[in-house]
Amino acid sequence: MRKFYLIASGLICLFFNTQAQGPKKNIDKVVAVLGNNIILLSELNQQYAQFLNQGNPDDPKFKCYILQQMLTQKLLKQQAEIDSIMVEEPQIDEEVDKRMRNMIQRAGGQERLEGFLNRSVLQYKDEIRPDIKEQLISNKMQQKITENVNVTPLEVKRYFESYAKDSLPDIPTEFEVGEIVLYPKLTAAEKQKFKDKIEALRLRVKSGEDFAFLAKSYSEDPGSAPDGGDLGFFDRQQMVKEFTAQAFKLKAGELSPVFESEHGFHFLQVIERRGEQVQARHILIKPQTTPASMERIKLEADTIYRNLLAKKLPFSTAASLYSGNKESQYNGGMIMFYDGRSTRTTFIPADKLDPKVFLVVDTMKTGAISQPVAFSDPDGKEGYKILLLKSKIAPHKANLEQDYAKFKEFAQQDKISRVLSEWFEKRRENTYIKIDEDYGSCDELKLWTSPVAKK
């Protein structure tokens, strides 16, 4: 039973990585039947091809695991149909577009992706849409099954006590760190030379020079410049509002004026319109900070720092008023860490903390606020940070007092797994399941062979 629920809990959310898939063959083989649903060999092989395309070694036994996932999804989908659980078409569209954006980005552009797929993006979107719809319905069914699962403090305590003392994990040093991120703001005069530069490029395009050549030579968008500024097809939700406003009011071949967004100065040219999607190319020039702008933001940072020390305003309020980091600005300024499961937490292991931040906070006392520290982010934007060391937890053997939040999450996931296990066990026993004999040796799939299916 435990083996089954561990499998179930790990496999419920079946999100394919939608890599290139070959067209389905007309003649196919059924490898599994679950109720009134079938799984074809071509579908299984497509998923295995994706596994290999991700750089994994050839391992035919992994097909057992993939088939197990597919059966899990079919069982959820079947129950969703009984319970009349549906997903809206716009939600499916959004997920399809999200997957395609990711694929286009990873392929290095739409043309490269279409060459790899050997068909257009629109054709491929039509092919993957049914699978994605099924995934979304299955996930919604899972959410319904577990929506009322909660744990009490007593259940957390019992879960903690289920650990043998010598099996409790070692918790490394953890930090809770707040930040106020301050980026310099350029004056109109400081921006003008960058605006003049891109306006000159626009005029060169307008006078007949090759857009793609100029984009490759001058655009500061590393994602599109190698492709001559081509961004591929996008919808109204994929770009910043200033970009969308220009792209969706122009006709194919038309050139926009220079406009500014949070990324810098752009101009774009629409290549093609397809319904509610536009293919466009652009050139981007990013305004660079100046010594004067850095000096201004340093003075602002010093003022905020003094007000924090004087307790004229709380750190969280200062973060919401002044910080330029949208992720932490309205979270009290606290830096969040994703632990790889389903939890975002403010407790960050020392080895996961930004090394430059670590060097500052490692010598601070709990509750202390740092003086403004100069920094540059991965995109090259410069500025200053003010850091708060909210807490620092020394390395220790896990215990309930210090690590209650962790064990609450563990207990919650364990309870969800047990609920799903029980649900799957009941449905599996009452569902016709037949698996092709070629996969009869798979240990994982023996759990799916119900007495009914053996008849």
C-alpha positions as CSV (number, residue, x, y, z in Angstrom):
1,M,0.0,0.0,0.0
2,R,2.7,2.4,1.0
3,K,4.6,1.6,-2.2
4,F,1.6,2.4,-4.2
5,Y,0.9,5.8,-2.6
6,L,4.5,6.9,-2.9
7,I,4.2,6.1,-6.6
8,A,0.9,7.9,-6.9
9,S,2.0,11.0,-5.0
10,G,5.1,11.4,-7.3
11,L,3.2,10.9,-10.5
12,I,-0.1,12.7,-10.2
13,C,0.9,16.0,-11.9
14,L,1.9,14.7,-15.3
15,F,3.4,17.6,-17.1
16,F,5.0,16.6,-20.3
17,N,8.1,18.6,-21.3
18,T,6.7,19.0,-24.9
19,Q,9.8,18.5,-26.8
20,A,9.8,17.6,-30.5
21,Q,7.5,14.8,-31.3
22,G,7.1,13.0,-34.6
23,P,3.7,12.6,-36.3
24,K,1.6,9.7,-35.1
25,K,1.5,6.6,-37.3
26,N,-1.8,5.4,-38.7
27,I,-1.1,1.8,-37.6
28,D,-0.5,1.6,-33.9
29,K,-0.5,-0.8,-31.0
30,V,-2.5,-0.5,-27.8
31,V,-0.2,-1.0,-24.8
32,A,-2.7,-0.4,-22.0
33,V,-6.4,-0.1,-21.5
34,L,-7.9,1.7,-18.5
35,G,-11.7,1.8,-18.4
36,N,-12.7,3.3,-21.7
37,N,-9.3,4.9,-22.3
38,I,-6.5,3.5,-24.3
39,I,-2.7,4.3,-24.4
40,L,-1.0,3.7,-27.7
41,L,2.6,2.6,-28.2
42,S,3.3,5.7,-30.3
43,E,2.2,7.9,-27.3
44,L,4.5,6.0,-25.0
45,N,7.4,6.2,-27.5
46,Q,6.9,9.9,-27.8
47,Q,7.2,10.4,-24.1
48,Y,10.4,8.2,-24.1
49,A,11.8,10.3,-26.9
50,Q,11.3,13.4,-24.8
51,F,13.1,11.7,-21.9
52,L,16.1,11.1,-24.2
53,N,15.9,14.6,-25.7
54,Q,16.5,16.0,-22.3
55,G,20.0,14.4,-22.3
56,N,19.1,11.3,-20.3
57,P,20.8,8.0,-21.0
58,D,19.0,5.3,-23.0
59,D,17.1,3.2,-20.4
60,P,14.2,1.1,-21.9
61,K,13.1,0.2,-18.4
62,F,12.1,3.9,-17.9
63,K,9.2,3.2,-20.2
64,C,7.6,1.3,-17.3
65,Y,7.7,4.5,-15.3
66,I,6.3,6.6,-18.1
67,L,3.5,4.1,-18.7
68,Q,2.7,4.2,-15.0
69,Q,2.4,8.0,-15.2
70,M,0.1,7.8,-18.2
71,L,-2.1,5.3,-16.4
72,T,-2.3,7.7,-13.4
73,Q,-3.4,10.5,-15.6
74,K,-6.0,8.4,-17.3
75,L,-7.5,7.3,-14.0
76,L,-7.8,10.9,-12.8
77,K,-9.3,11.9,-16.1
78,Q,-11.9,9.1,-16.0
79,Q,-13.0,10.2,-12.6
80,A,-13.1,13.9,-13.7
81,E,-15.5,13.0,-16.4
82,I,-17.7,11.2,-13.9
83,D,-17.6,14.3,-11.6
84,S,-18.1,16.7,-14.5
85,I,-14.8,18.4,-13.8
86,M,-13.8,20.6,-16.8
87,V,-11.3,23.3,-17.6
88,E,-12.0,26.5,-19.5
89,E,-10.7,26.9,-23.1
90,P,-8.8,30.1,-22.2
91,Q,-6.9,28.2,-19.5
92,I,-5.9,25.6,-22.0
93,D,-4.9,28.3,-24.5
94,E,-2.7,29.9,-21.8
95,E,-1.0,26.7,-20.9
96,V,-0.4,25.8,-24.6
97,D,1.1,29.3,-25.2
98,K,3.2,29.0,-22.0
99,R,4.7,25.6,-23.2
100,M,5.3,27.0,-26.7
101,R,7.1,30.1,-25.3
102,N,9.3,27.9,-23.3
103,M,10.1,25.7,-26.3
104,I,10.8,28.7,-28.6
105,Q,13.1,30.2,-26.0
106,R,15.0,26.9,-25.5
107,A,15.3,26.4,-29.3
108,G,16.7,29.8,-29.9
109,G,13.8,31.2,-31.9
110,Q,10.6,30.2,-33.7
111,E,12.2,29.4,-37.0
112,R,14.7,27.1,-35.4
113,L,12.0,25.4,-33.4
114,E,9.8,24.9,-36.6
115,G,12.8,23.4,-38.4
116,F,13.4,21.0,-35.5
117,L,9.7,20.0,-35.4
118,N,9.4,19.9,-39.2
119,R,6.1,21.8,-39.0
120,S,4.7,25.1,-38.0
121,V,4.2,26.2,-34.4
122,L,0.5,26.5,-35.0
123,Q,0.3,22.9,-36.3
124,Y,2.3,21.7,-33.3
125,K,0.0,23.6,-30.9
126,D,-3.0,21.8,-32.3
127,E,-1.2,18.5,-31.8
128,I,-0.3,19.0,-28.1
129,R,-3.6,20.7,-27.1
130,P,-5.5,17.5,-26.4
131,D,-2.7,16.2,-24.2
132,I,-2.5,19.5,-22.3
133,K,-6.2,19.6,-21.8
134,E,-6.1,16.1,-20.3
135,Q,-3.2,17.1,-18.0
136,L,-5.1,20.1,-16.7
137,I,-8.3,18.1,-16.1
138,S,-6.3,15.4,-14.3
139,N,-4.6,18.0,-12.1
140,K,-7.9,19.6,-11.3
141,M,-9.2,16.2,-10.2
142,Q,-6.2,15.7,-8.0
143,Q,-6.8,19.1,-6.4
144,K,-10.4,18.2,-5.7
145,I,-9.3,14.9,-4.0
146,T,-6.9,16.7,-1.7
147,E,-8.5,20.2,-1.3
148,N,-9.6,19.5,2.3
149,V,-6.4,17.8,3.5
150,N,-4.9,19.7,6.4
151,V,-2.7,18.7,9.4
152,T,-3.2,19.6,13.0
153,P,-0.3,20.4,15.4
154,L,-0.8,17.0,17.0
155,E,-0.4,15.3,13.6
156,V,2.8,17.3,13.0
157,K,4.1,16.1,16.3
158,R,3.2,12.5,15.6
159,Y,4.9,12.8,12.2
160,F,8.0,14.1,13.8
161,E,8.0,11.4,16.4
162,S,7.8,8.7,13.6
163,Y,11.4,9.5,12.8
164,A,14.1,7.4,14.4
165,K,16.4,9.8,16.3
166,D,19.4,8.7,14.2
167,S,17.5,9.3,11.0
168,L,16.6,13.0,11.6
169,P,18.1,15.1,8.9
170,D,21.0,17.6,9.6
171,I,19.8,21.1,8.9
172,P,22.6,23.5,7.6
173,T,23.0,27.1,8.5
174,E,19.9,29.1,7.4
175,F,19.3,32.8,7.0
176,E,16.2,34.9,6.7
177,V,17.2,38.1,4.8
178,G,15.3,41.1,3.8
179,E,16.3,43.5,1.1
180,I,15.6,47.0,-0.2
181,V,16.8,47.2,-3.8
182,L,17.4,50.6,-5.2
183,Y,18.1,51.2,-8.9
184,P,19.3,54.6,-10.2
185,K,16.8,56.7,-12.3
186,L,18.2,58.6,-15.2
187,T,17.1,62.1,-16.0
188,A,15.5,63.0,-19.3
189,A,18.8,64.6,-20.4
190,E,20.8,61.4,-19.4
191,K,18.4,59.2,-21.4
192,Q,18.5,61.4,-24.5
193,K,21.7,60.1,-26.0
194,F,20.3,56.5,-25.9
195,K,17.1,57.7,-27.4
196,D,19.0,59.5,-30.1
197,K,21.0,56.4,-30.8
198,I,18.0,54.2,-31.4
199,E,16.2,56.9,-33.3
200,A,19.1,57.0,-35.7
201,L,18.9,53.2,-36.2
202,R,15.1,53.5,-36.9
203,L,15.8,56.1,-39.5
204,R,18.4,53.9,-41.2
205,V,15.8,51.1,-41.4
206,K,13.2,53.5,-42.7
207,S,15.6,54.6,-45.4
208,G,16.1,51.1,-46.6
209,E,18.9,49.5,-44.6
210,D,18.4,45.8,-43.6
211,F,16.6,45.5,-40.2
212,A,18.0,42.1,-39.4
213,F,21.6,43.3,-40.0
214,L,21.2,46.3,-37.8
215,A,19.5,44.2,-35.1
216,K,22.4,41.7,-35.1
217,S,24.9,44.6,-35.0
218,Y,23.3,46.9,-32.4
219,S,20.4,45.5,-30.5
220,E,21.0,44.8,-26.9
221,D,18.4,42.1,-26.5
222,P,20.6,38.9,-26.3
223,G,17.6,36.7,-26.9
224,S,16.5,38.1,-30.3
225,A,19.5,40.0,-31.7
226,P,21.2,36.8,-33.1
227,D,17.9,36.2,-35.0
228,G,17.9,39.7,-36.5
229,G,15.6,40.9,-33.7
230,D,12.9,38.3,-34.6
231,L,10.7,37.6,-31.5
232,G,8.5,35.0,-33.3
233,F,4.7,35.0,-32.7
234,F,3.3,36.3,-29.4
235,D,0.0,37.2,-28.0
236,R,-1.2,40.2,-25.9
237,Q,-0.1,38.6,-22.6
238,Q,3.4,37.7,-23.5
239,M,5.0,41.2,-23.7
240,V,5.1,44.3,-21.6
241,K,2.2,46.6,-22.2
242,E,4.2,49.3,-24.1
243,F,5.4,46.6,-26.5
244,T,1.9,45.1,-27.0
245,A,0.4,48.5,-27.6
246,Q,2.7,49.1,-30.5
247,A,2.7,45.6,-32.0
248,F,-1.1,45.1,-32.1
249,K,-1.9,48.4,-33.8
250,L,0.5,48.1,-36.7
251,K,-0.1,46.3,-40.0
252,A,2.4,43.8,-41.5
253,G,5.5,45.7,-42.6
254,E,4.8,48.8,-40.6
255,L,7.5,50.3,-38.4
256,S,6.7,51.7,-34.9
257,P,8.1,54.9,-33.5
258,V,10.7,54.7,-30.7
259,F,9.1,53.9,-27.4
260,E,10.3,53.2,-23.9
261,S,9.5,50.2,-21.6
262,E,11.1,48.9,-18.4
263,H,13.7,47.2,-20.6
264,G,14.9,50.3,-22.4
265,F,14.2,52.0,-25.7
266,H,12.7,50.0,-28.6
267,F,11.3,50.2,-32.1
268,L,9.7,47.3,-33.8
269,Q,8.4,46.1,-37.1
270,V,5.4,43.8,-37.5
271,I,6.2,40.9,-39.8
272,E,2.9,39.0,-39.8
273,R,-0.5,38.9,-38.1
274,R,-2.3,35.6,-37.4
275,G,-5.6,36.3,-35.6
276,E,-4.6,37.3,-32.0
277,Q,-0.9,36.7,-32.6
278,V,1.7,38.9,-34.0
279,Q,5.2,38.1,-35.3
280,A,7.5,41.1,-34.9
281,R,11.1,42.0,-34.7
282,H,12.7,44.8,-32.7
283,I,15.9,46.6,-31.7
284,L,16.5,47.4,-28.1
285,I,18.9,49.9,-26.6
286,K,19.3,49.9,-22.9
287,P,20.1,53.2,-21.1
288,Q,23.3,52.8,-19.0
289,T,23.7,54.2,-15.5
290,T,25.9,57.2,-15.2
291,P,28.2,58.2,-12.3
292,A,25.8,61.0,-11.5
293,S,22.8,58.7,-11.4
294,M,24.7,56.3,-9.1
295,E,25.6,59.1,-6.8
296,R,22.0,60.2,-6.6
297,I,20.7,56.7,-5.7
298,K,23.5,56.3,-3.1
299,L,22.3,59.5,-1.4
300,E,18.8,58.2,-1.4
301,A,19.9,54.8,0.0
302,D,21.9,56.6,2.8
303,T,18.7,58.6,3.7
304,I,16.6,55.4,3.9
305,Y,19.3,53.7,5.9
306,R,19.4,56.5,8.5
307,N,15.6,56.5,8.7
308,L,15.6,52.8,9.4
309,L,18.2,53.1,12.1
310,A,16.3,55.9,13.7
311,K,13.2,53.7,13.5
312,K,11.2,56.3,11.6
313,L,9.7,53.5,9.5
314,P,9.8,49.7,9.6
315,F,11.9,47.8,7.2
316,S,8.8,46.2,5.5
317,T,7.3,49.6,4.9
318,A,10.5,51.0,3.4
319,A,10.7,47.9,1.1
320,S,7.1,48.5,-0.1
321,L,7.8,52.2,-0.7
322,Y,11.2,52.2,-2.2
323,S,12.4,48.7,-3.3
324,G,12.7,48.0,-7.0
325,N,12.5,44.2,-6.6
326,K,8.9,43.2,-7.5
327,E,9.3,39.8,-6.0
328,S,10.2,40.9,-2.5
329,Q,8.8,44.5,-2.5
330,Y,5.4,43.5,-1.1
331,N,6.6,40.6,1.0
332,G,8.1,42.8,3.7
333,G,11.3,42.8,1.6
334,M,12.0,39.2,2.5
335,I,14.0,37.1,0.0
336,M,12.1,33.9,-0.8
337,F,13.6,30.5,-1.5
338,Y,12.0,27.7,-3.4
339,D,13.0,24.4,-1.8
340,G,12.3,22.2,-4.8
341,R,9.1,20.7,-3.5
342,S,6.0,22.8,-3.4
343,T,7.1,25.3,-0.8
344,R,8.4,28.8,-0.9
345,T,10.1,29.8,2.3
346,T,12.0,32.7,3.8
347,F,14.6,30.3,5.3
348,I,17.5,30.1,2.9
349,P,20.4,27.6,3.3
350,A,23.8,29.3,3.4
351,D,24.9,27.6,0.2
352,K,21.8,28.8,-1.7
353,L,22.1,32.4,-0.7
354,D,23.6,34.9,-3.2
355,P,27.3,34.8,-2.3
356,K,27.5,38.6,-2.3
357,V,24.6,38.8,0.1
358,F,26.1,36.0,2.2
359,L,29.4,37.9,2.6
360,V,27.4,40.9,4.1
361,V,25.0,39.1,6.4
362,D,27.3,36.4,7.7
363,T,29.0,38.8,10.0
364,M,25.9,40.7,11.0
365,K,23.9,40.3,14.2
366,T,20.3,39.2,14.1
367,G,18.0,42.2,13.6
368,A,20.8,44.3,12.2
369,I,20.5,46.4,9.0
370,S,23.5,46.8,6.6
371,Q,24.7,50.0,5.2
372,P,23.9,50.4,1.4
373,V,25.9,47.9,-0.6
374,A,26.6,48.4,-4.3
375,F,25.6,45.5,-6.6
376,S,24.9,44.5,-10.1
377,D,22.2,41.9,-11.0
378,P,22.6,39.1,-13.6
379,D,21.3,41.5,-16.3
380,G,24.0,44.0,-15.6
381,K,21.7,46.6,-13.8
382,E,23.6,48.4,-11.1
383,G,22.3,49.8,-7.9
384,Y,22.4,49.6,-4.1
385,K,20.9,47.2,-1.6
386,I,20.1,47.6,2.1
387,L,20.0,44.2,3.8
388,L,18.2,43.1,7.0
389,L,19.3,39.9,8.8
390,K,16.0,38.8,10.3
391,S,17.4,35.5,11.7
392,K,20.3,33.1,11.5
393,I,19.9,29.5,12.5
394,A,23.0,27.6,13.3
395,P,23.5,24.1,11.8
396,H,21.7,21.5,13.9
397,K,20.0,18.2,14.0
398,A,16.4,18.7,13.0
399,N,14.0,19.3,15.9
400,L,10.4,20.3,16.2
401,E,11.0,23.6,18.0
402,Q,13.3,25.1,15.3
403,D,11.9,23.3,12.3
404,Y,8.2,23.1,12.9
405,A,7.4,24.7,9.5
406,K,9.5,22.1,7.7
407,F,7.9,19.2,9.5
408,K,4.4,20.7,9.0
409,E,5.0,20.7,5.3
410,F,6.4,17.1,5.4
411,A,3.4,16.0,7.4
412,Q,1.0,17.7,5.0
413,Q,2.6,16.0,2.0
414,D,2.6,12.7,3.7
415,K,-1.1,13.0,4.5
416,I,-1.9,14.1,0.9
417,S,0.1,11.0,-0.3
418,R,-2.0,8.7,1.9
419,V,-5.2,10.3,0.8
420,L,-4.2,9.9,-2.8
421,S,-3.0,6.3,-2.2
422,E,-6.4,5.3,-0.7
423,W,-8.2,7.0,-3.6
424,F,-6.1,5.3,-6.2
425,E,-6.4,1.9,-4.5
426,K,-10.2,2.0,-4.5
427,R,-10.5,3.2,-8.1
428,R,-7.8,0.8,-9.3
429,E,-9.6,-2.2,-7.8
430,N,-12.9,-1.3,-9.5
431,T,-11.5,-0.3,-12.9
432,Y,-10.9,-2.6,-15.8
433,I,-7.1,-2.4,-16.5
434,K,-5.2,-4.4,-19.0
435,I,-1.5,-3.9,-19.8
436,D,0.3,-5.4,-22.8
437,E,2.3,-8.5,-22.0
438,D,5.5,-6.8,-23.2
439,Y,5.3,-4.7,-20.1
440,G,4.3,-7.6,-17.7
441,S,7.8,-7.7,-16.2
442,C,7.6,-4.1,-15.0
443,D,7.4,-4.1,-11.2
444,E,5.8,-0.7,-11.2
445,L,2.9,-1.8,-13.4
446,K,2.1,-5.0,-11.4
447,L,0.3,-2.6,-9.0
448,W,-2.0,-1.6,-11.8
449,T,-3.1,-5.1,-12.8
450,S,-6.4,-5.5,-11.1
451,P,-8.2,-8.8,-10.6
452,V,-10.8,-7.7,-13.0
453,A,-8.2,-7.1,-15.7
454,K,-6.7,-10.6,-15.3
455,K,-10.0,-12.3,-16.2
